[in-house]
Amino acid sequence: MKSIRSNKQFNDLTRQDKPFVLDFYADWCGPCKQLLPTVEKLAEEYKDEVEILKVNIDEQRALAKMFGVRSIPALFFMKGNKIVSKHKGLSTEYSLRKKVKALLN
């Protein structure tokens, strides 16, 4: 699964036609570690239709601030520069899958 490493990389994403999901996390975050296998599974399953990317809040502070991330994990489901939906905290695979499918419609 890819990670956002720069603002330029994020800006390039917003210009593509493919919808994407940003997963804001930190290495020290327990709930983030719990959610990781589910996010990785969905990233692999939907890789042709949706790009799912990790954003480390300790490394990408400006991006986390831009999205108003105050608690993690936080997922933002996006098309271009528009947030279609978001989710904060732990979630079930069913719930996240539902949001990914909604992003495709």
Phi, psi and omega in degrees: 000135183282159175238149173279125183245352181202162176294326179298317178300318177297314181298323177297322178299318184292343180266356180270161180280335184287128176294159182213162179235131175256125179251100179280130186209177170217150181298332183272359187271113179301308179300328178296318179294324178293323184280338186307312180301324179292315180297318178296320179298314180292323179299318179290316183295322185253017188303332180279341186248326184223136175264125179248123186233147177268144175229110179282116185293337179283334180263332183240060183300320182297319180292318177299320179293318180302324180270359179068032182287118179243341176219151182229156359291151177223125181244134179240124182260119192229150169233116184061232181261013185252130175279117180276317175201169178213162179215134178241140179089185179293155180207162176275159176299320180302313182296316180290322178299319179300319179291322178295316179297320178296325179296330181280345182267000000 
